[in-house]
Amino acid sequence: MAPVVAALKQTSGLDSRLLLTGQHDDLVDQVLDILDLRPDYNLEIMRDGQNLYDVAQGCLTGLGGVVGEYRPDLLLAQGDTATVFFSSLVAFFEKTRVGHVEAGLRSGDKWAPFPEEMFRRLTDVLTDLFFAPTPAARDNLLAEAIEPSQVYVTGNTVVDSLMRIASMEGEAESPLLRSILEEERTRLVLLTAHRRESFGQPLRDVFRAVRSLVDEHEDVRLLYPVHPNPNVVEAAEELLSDHPRIDLVDPLGYRDLVLALQGAHLVLTDSGGIQEEAPTFGTPVLVLRSVTERPEGVEAGVAILVGTDPEKILEEGRRILSSGQDGVRPASSGNPYGDGRAGERIVDIISSVLTDEPRSTTDWSGP
């Protein structure tokens, strides 16, 4: 949301406020700093061992108070998290319009990813302004009988932020990452895995396959920023922690993550954001999910779906590591998820809708 927040602050006639729910403060703080975000509200709902019921209660109560007091003309939420759905529900209760940034993503399976697929579907039932990142996302919304005049194709704001961070000068903050990137005969493989639907045996299968992949390629160094969820930490420490060329580290700062994506020879991930970010650098991606709501990368040839099947992971990983980028080509015509102007377009649309002034930008048509 940083590009949207920045554009809102620069647009006369609009007053905006930024609210955090306060989940994973330790992960969010460094992003706030590097993107120069200053929240007006922080609900601080994070509790040890919390579940989705706790998140729901915290979001509904906290957001209800803020929206009831501030009385905005529009509530903006981005993505497919619990925060997105519960904020849209609060807006409905308060009879406030909803703008959904990154609307229209669909996997077609309500259980995958869980619970995000249903959060984004339910949010779009309550949404008034749909900011679809790609033409395919727009088509998903139109297939659900959404009024076409409410749907705008903007590109994805994650590409805006990525391009901003990538343009910054300076080395990685992490000494380990700096040393890996400086090693001439070492190929970096980046792993991120944290999805709820993979907890248990599927995640263990991924880790075993990844370990085998590193064993087979002596010049590979695997970096795994481990998500703090105990289900992830325990499995990672058991299966990966004792390998000399596998580094388990705390979550990377945003700039370091961008540098890792830029310098990696291969990325294995179940993250939606990384599927959208890696194509900017032409970095091959193996998607550790059986279905993806971001098919544009697969269609463009920059990503391959391998799920948590260890045989598929090994097959595709071996092919890329043994034969360069055979089978996965860089997005030479541009990132299929955006051009770096999504935030500008979104705020232009909002300003036009709220003030009845004409738009100064046009929808994004893809690379």
C-alpha positions in Angstrom: 0.0 0.0 0.0 3.0 2.3 0.3 2.7 3.7 -3.3 -1.0 4.4 -2.7 -0.3 6.1 0.6 2.4 8.2 -1.0 0.2 9.3 -3.9 -2.7 10.1 -1.5 -0.4 12.4 0.5 0.5 14.3 -2.6 -3.0 14.7 -3.9 -4.8 18.0 -2.9 -8.4 17.7 -1.7 -7.9 14.3 -0.2 -7.4 13.6 3.5 -6.1 10.1 4.3 -5.1 8.1 7.4 -3.1 4.9 7.6 -4.1 2.1 10.0 -2.1 -1.0 11.0 -3.8 -3.9 12.7 -0.5 -4.6 14.5 0.1 -8.2 13.4 3.7 -9.3 13.3 5.0 -5.9 14.4 8.6 -7.2 14.2 8.2 -7.9 10.5 6.3 -4.7 9.7 8.5 -2.1 11.5 11.5 -2.3 9.1 9.1 -2.0 6.1 7.6 1.1 7.6 11.0 2.6 8.0 12.3 1.9 4.5 9.1 3.0 2.8 8.7 6.1 5.0 5.3 5.1 6.3 3.9 6.8 9.5 0.7 5.0 10.7 -2.0 7.1 12.3 -3.5 4.1 14.1 -2.0 0.8 15.3 -4.6 -1.6 16.8 -1.8 -3.8 18.2 -3.9 -6.9 18.1 -1.0 -9.4 18.1 -1.3 -12.0 20.8 0.8 -15.1 21.5 -0.8 -18.2 20.0 -3.6 -16.2 18.4 -5.9 -17.9 15.9 -8.2 -16.5 13.2 -11.0 -16.0 15.7 -8.8 -13.8 17.8 -7.7 -11.8 14.7 -11.4 -11.4 13.7 -12.3 -10.1 17.1 -9.4 -7.7 17.2 -9.9 -6.3 13.7 -13.7 -5.9 14.0 -13.6 -4.2 17.4 -10.6 -2.0 16.6 -11.5 -1.0 13.1 -15.1 -0.4 14.0 -14.0 2.2 16.5 -11.7 4.0 14.1 -14.1 4.0 11.1 -17.0 5.0 13.4 -15.0 8.0 14.6 -13.2 9.1 11.4 -16.2 8.5 9.1 -14.2 8.2 5.8 -15.8 8.4 2.4 -13.8 5.3 1.3 -11.9 2.5 3.1 -9.0 1.0 1.2 -7.6 -2.5 1.8 -5.0 -4.4 -0.1 -4.6 -8.1 -0.8 -6.3 -11.2 0.7 -5.5 -11.3 4.4 -7.8 -11.4 7.4 -7.4 -7.7 7.8 -8.8 -7.1 4.2 -12.0 -9.0 4.7 -12.7 -7.8 8.3 -12.0 -4.2 7.3 -14.4 -4.5 4.4 -17.0 -6.0 6.7 -16.6 -3.1 9.1 -17.0 -0.7 6.2 -20.2 -2.4 5.3 -21.5 -2.2 8.8 -20.7 1.6 8.8 -22.2 2.1 5.3 -18.8 3.2 4.0 -17.6 2.5 0.4 -14.7 -0.1 0.0 -11.8 0.1 -2.4 -10.0 -3.2 -2.9 -6.5 -3.0 -4.1 -5.4 -6.2 -5.8 -8.9 -7.3 -6.4 -9.9 -10.2 -8.7 -7.2 -12.8 -7.9 -8.7 -16.3 -7.9 -7.3 -19.8 -7.6 -10.7 -21.4 -8.1 -10.2 -23.6 -5.0 -11.7 -22.2 -1.8 -9.2 -24.2 0.3 -6.0 -23.1 -1.6 -4.6 -20.8 -0.5 -6.3 -21.1 2.9 -7.8 -18.9 4.2 -6.8 -16.2 1.6 -8.9 -17.5 -1.3 -12.2 -17.0 0.6 -11.0 -13.7 2.2 -10.5 -12.1 -1.2 -13.8 -13.5 -2.6 -15.8 -12.3 0.3 -14.1 -8.9 0.2 -15.1 -8.5 -3.4 -18.7 -9.1 -2.5 -18.5 -6.0 -0.3 -16.3 -3.9 -2.6 -17.4 -0.7 -4.5 -14.1 0.1 -6.4 -12.1 -2.8 -7.7 -8.5 -2.1 -8.5 -7.5 -5.2 -10.5 -3.7 -5.7 -10.9 -4.0 -7.4 -14.4 -6.4 -7.8 -17.2 -6.9 -11.5 -16.1 -7.9 -10.3 -12.6 -10.4 -8.0 -14.2 -11.8 -10.8 -16.3 -12.3 -12.9 -13.1 -14.4 -10.1 -11.6 -16.5 -9.6 -14.8 -17.2 -13.3 -14.8 -18.7 -12.9 -11.3 -21.1 -10.3 -12.7 -19.3 -7.3 -11.2 -20.4 -4.0 -12.8 -17.7 -3.3 -15.4 -17.7 0.5 -14.6 -16.5 -0.3 -11.1 -13.4 -2.3 -12.3 -10.1 -0.7 -13.1 -6.9 -2.3 -14.2 -4.0 -0.6 -12.5 -1.0 -3.0 -12.3 0.1 -4.3 -8.9 1.5 -1.8 -6.4 4.1 -4.4 -5.3 5.9 -3.7 -8.5 5.9 0.1 -7.7 7.6 -0.6 -4.3 10.0 -3.1 -5.7 11.3 -0.7 -8.4 11.7 2.0 -5.8 13.7 -0.2 -3.5 15.8 -1.7 -6.3 16.8 1.8 -7.3 18.3 2.6 -3.9 22.1 2.4 -3.7 24.0 0.5 -1.0 24.9 -3.0 0.1 22.7 -5.6 1.9 22.3 -5.0 5.6 22.8 -8.7 6.3 26.5 -9.6 6.5 25.6 -13.2 5.5 23.7 -12.1 2.4 26.5 -9.7 1.4 29.0 -12.5 1.6 26.9 -14.9 -0.4 26.3 -12.3 -3.2 30.0 -11.5 -3.3 31.1 -15.2 -3.7 32.0 -15.6 -7.4 31.5 -19.3 -7.7 28.4 -19.6 -5.6 24.9 -19.7 -6.9 22.2 -18.4 -4.5 18.9 -20.2 -4.2 16.3 -18.4 -2.2 13.5 -20.3 -0.4 10.4 -18.9 1.2 7.7 -21.2 2.5 5.0 -20.4 5.1 1.5 -21.2 3.8 -0.9 -22.7 6.3 -2.1 -25.4 3.8 1.4 -26.7 3.6 1.9 -27.2 7.3 2.9 -30.8 8.3 3.9 -33.4 5.8 3.7 -31.2 2.7 6.2 -28.7 4.1 8.5 -31.5 5.3 8.4 -32.9 1.7 9.5 -29.5 0.4 12.4 -29.3 2.8 13.6 -32.8 2.0 13.5 -32.0 -1.7 15.3 -28.7 -1.2 18.0 -30.4 0.8 18.5 -33.0 -1.9 18.8 -30.3 -4.5 21.5 -28.5 -2.5 23.3 -31.9 -2.0 23.4 -32.5 -5.8 24.9 -29.1 -6.7 28.1 -28.2 -4.8 28.1 -24.6 -5.9 24.6 -23.8 -4.5 24.0 -21.9 -1.3 20.5 -21.9 -0.1 19.2 -19.0 2.0 15.9 -19.5 3.8 14.4 -16.6 5.8 12.2 -18.6 8.2 8.7 -17.3 9.0 8.2 -17.1 12.8 5.2 -19.5 12.8 6.2 -22.5 15.1 4.9 -24.9 12.4 7.5 -23.6 10.0 10.3 -23.1 12.5 10.2 -26.6 14.0 10.2 -28.4 10.6 13.0 -26.2 9.2 15.2 -26.7 12.2 14.7 -30.4 12.1 15.3 -31.0 8.4 17.6 -28.2 7.2 19.5 -26.7 10.1 22.5 -29.0 10.0 23.5 -28.6 6.4 26.7 -26.6 5.7 25.3 -24.8 2.6 21.8 -24.1 3.9 21.4 -20.9 6.0 18.3 -20.5 8.1 17.9 -16.8 9.0 15.4 -14.5 10.5 13.0 -12.8 8.0 15.0 -10.4 5.8 14.5 -6.7 5.7 12.6 -5.6 2.6 15.7 -4.1 0.8 17.7 -7.3 1.6 14.9 -9.4 0.2 14.9 -7.4 -3.0 18.7 -7.8 -3.3 18.3 -11.5 -2.7 15.7 -11.8 -5.4 17.8 -9.8 -7.8 20.9 -11.9 -7.1 19.3 -15.4 -6.9 19.8 -18.0 -9.6 16.5 -19.7 -8.5 13.7 -18.9 -6.2 11.4 -21.5 -4.6 8.4 -19.9 -2.9 4.8 -20.2 -1.9 4.5 -16.4 -1.6 2.2 -14.5 -3.9 4.2 -11.3 -3.6 7.5 -13.0 -4.6 5.7 -14.5 -7.7 5.0 -10.9 -8.7 8.4 -9.4 -7.8 10.9 -11.9 -9.3 9.8 -11.4 -12.9 11.2 -7.8 -12.7 14.7 -9.4 -12.5 14.0 -12.3 -14.7 14.7 -14.7 -11.8 13.2 -18.2 -12.3 10.5 -19.2 -9.8 9.3 -22.6 -8.7 5.9 -22.0 -7.1 5.4 -24.4 -4.1 1.7 -24.5 -4.6 -0.6 -26.8 -6.6 -2.7 -23.8 -7.8 -1.9 -20.1 -8.1 -4.1 -17.1 -8.3 -1.3 -15.4 -10.2 -1.3 -17.4 -13.5 0.3 -14.5 -15.5 3.8 -15.5 -14.4 3.2 -19.1 -15.5 1.8 -18.0 -18.8 4.7 -15.6 -19.4 7.2 -18.4 -18.8 8.8 -17.0 -15.7 7.3 -19.4 -13.1 6.5 -23.1 -12.9 3.9 -24.7 -10.6 5.5 -27.6 -8.7 3.4 -27.8 -5.5 4.8 -29.6 -2.6 5.6 -32.7 -4.7 9.3 -33.5 -4.0 9.7 -35.2 -7.4 8.5 -32.2 -9.3 10.6 -29.8 -7.2 13.7 -31.9 -7.9 12.9 -32.3 -11.6 12.4 -28.6 -12.3 15.1 -27.5 -9.8 17.7 -29.8 -11.4 16.8 -28.6 -14.9 17.3 -24.9 -14.0 20.4 -25.4 -12.0 22.0 -27.8 -14.5 21.0 -25.9 -17.7 20.8 -22.3 -16.8 17.3 -21.0 -17.2 16.1 -23.5 -19.8 12.3 -23.8 -19.6 12.0 -20.5 -17.6 12.6 -17.4 -19.5 12.9 -13.8 -18.2 9.9 -11.5 -18.8 11.8 -9.7 -21.5 8.7 -7.7 -22.5 8.2 -6.5 -19.0 6.8 -7.7 -15.7 3.3 -9.2 -16.3 2.1 -7.8 -13.0 2.8 -4.1 -13.4 4.8 -1.2 -14.7 5.5 0.8 -11.5 2.6 3.3 -11.8 -0.2 1.4 -10.0 -0.3 3.7 -6.9 -0.6 6.7 -9.2 -3.5 5.2 -11.1 -5.4 4.1 -8.0 -5.3 7.5 -6.4 -6.2 9.2 -9.7 -9.3 7.0 -9.9 -10.2 7.6 -6.2 -9.8 11.4 -6.7 -12.0 11.3 -9.8 -14.7 9.2 -8.1 -14.8 11.4 -5.0 -14.6 14.8 -6.7 -16.2 14.1 -10.1 -13.1 15.4 -11.8 -11.9 13.6 -14.9 -9.1 11.1 -14.7 -5.6 12.0 -15.8 -4.4 8.4 -16.2 -5.7 5.4 -18.2 -6.0 1.7 -17.2 -2.9 -0.5 -17.6 -3.1 -3.0 -20.5 -0.2 -5.2 -19.6 3.4 -5.4 -20.8 
